[in-house]
Structure formats: C-alpha cells, structure tokens
Amino acid sequence: MDIVDHHGLSVAHVSPEEVAGRPWYGAGRHIDVVRATAPAAGAYGELAAAGFIRKPAFLSWTAELGPDEDAFLSLLETKARQDIRRSRARADRVLTLEVHDPVGPDVLDRFLALYRQRVDAMAYGIPIASRQRERLLDGREKYFAVLALRDGELAGGCIAWECPEEDAVRIRFSAVTEEWRRDSLARTLYFAAMRTARDKGYRWATLGDEPNLYGHLTKAGLFRFKVRMGFRCVPSQDFHDPDGLDEADLVLNLDRLCDPCLILGYASDAPGERSLRARLVTGAPIDLRAYAAPFLAGVEHTPPAGTPARVTAS
C-alpha cells in the first residue's frame, strides 16, 4: 500500500491482492480514500465486497449540438430552459459578448488574469490554463475565446479547443467574476461557445474531462449544473481519451471531501457494462432525486466506509 497526498487528499493506492487484508485500517495514518487502479475483471467481486466503487477514472461531458439552438433547448427540462433563458436575458441587458478566433496574447492574458483570481479562491485549485499559456498561443491546436464585457471590463470568458478529428469543440477553461457567477453567466458563455461550434459545422461539444470524485477538486453541484445544461457524461475512454482507464475507490471519511461526495460507478460488473450509476457518499440524509439524470442507471446513497451504517438504494 502506498499513501500519497493528492492535492490535499490522502489517497492510499492498493493492489487487488491487498484488499482482503484491509491494510488501510491499520496504517496508523489518516487516509481519506483507498484506490485500486486498473483492476482486472477477476478482482471485481472482492473489491465490491469490500465496499469499493468501480468507476472510470475520468468522465467526459458531451452534448450533440443538433441542427440549431432551439432544437437543443427543446430537449431540456422546462426549468433548465427557463434558467438558461433567464441568465442570457440578464447578460444581454448589460454585457457585450465577443468571439475571438483565433485567441491572441492580449485576449488570453486578460482572460488568464481573471482565471487565476478564481483558481486562487478555490480550496484545491490548479491553474492548468496558466501553465499552458504558450501551448494555447503557439501550439498546433486551434482555439477560440468567448468574452463577456461590461463597459469594457471583463465579466467572464471561456476558451474552446477545436478538435476536427473528434468532430467536437472542447470547452476547456472558463472563469467569471463572483458577481456574475451568482447570475449564472457561465451558462451564457457556454451557449455562445456552442453556437460558434455549431456554426463551424461541429457535431459535438464537450464541457470538460473531470476526475470521477466530486467533492474534492470539483463539487457535486457541478454535476447537477452540467446535467441541466443538456450534457451527459461518459467514461473518458469512450470519448477519444486513449489514456482513459478504470479504478475502484473506497471513501473512508469526508474529513477533506465536501458532503455529499459523488462518484459515478459502473452499474454492474457484467462484461461490457458501460452504463453508470450515481453513488452519493454522505453521512446525512439526502434527496437522491436531485442527482438523477436520464443517462444514469439509478442513484444510490451509502455512508463513508469508516461509518458502520445501513446502505440504502433507489
């Protein structure tokens, strides 16, 4: 067993052969999550018996753009459509949207200044876009930016990456001021990027590849936000990720995780199973319906493994 610090989270990496001995309970150190990486099919039963959730390590959020925006919106629930139209109406009253194609250094540096502010405000923020500045400007990939301005001041923006080989535009980075976060400006920015992608003839848009452990670097609320935006998530290896793999997690406690912690595990251990089931790890009662989604095979609640309690499902 190897215990590592993963951006403030103590993760114990174990092999399937170690699972039966439960070495994490006698480690003498604080551990938040126990993880088995790329388990073989023969280990699934032992992992499940120990409480592990087998899952794709990363999730890709995808949406088929459709022929036009009205057709896309028609597929959303009524409340989601209302939220999007409300946020866009607020933005239209006072903001100006600009599409910059390609992204120049002045535009990028303006965006990165706001991006760094927002990342610095996060508990475990990682300034990935700032680290990739030269690649965004001078790499072989093609990017465009959508900026929202109020009286010349930047209220928010996003950077999108064109991937012709995937027939997709990947919305990679975004940032909005705290004032405009409360007004859901991100919805307006994403739909503007999707509109640009549709105009360019792309079939798909993606809204990020995320670690499949909501409650650490990302929170469970982000899952609900993206579902309401009309996106669905799939294992990253099922959407153009050659490095995508599976892992199995056992959440011991929520000391360094937000409550609820959300994991999308495989619905069963059947050969070829790709459908996902939401697992909410929380010590408190929770409304499972809030995390339901059309692409999920159900929602389940379970307490942290360190808390003996009855597991319930829905």
Secondary structure, 3 states (H helix, E strand, C coil): CEEEEECCEEEEECCHHHHHHCHHHHCCCCCCEEEEECCCHHHHHHHHHCCCEEEECEEEEEEECCCCHHHHHHCCCHHHHHHHHHHHHHHHHHCEEEEECCCCHHHHHHHHHHHHHHHHCCCCCCCHHHHCHHHHHHCCCEEEEEEEEECCEEEEEEEEEEEHHHCEEEEEEEEECHHHHHCCHHHHHHHHHHHHHHHCCCCEEEEEEEECCECCCCCHHHHHHHHHCCCEEEEHHHCCCCCCCEEEEEECCCCCCCCCEEEEEECCCCCCCCCEEEEEECCCCCCHHHHCCCCEEEEEEECCCCCCCCCEEC
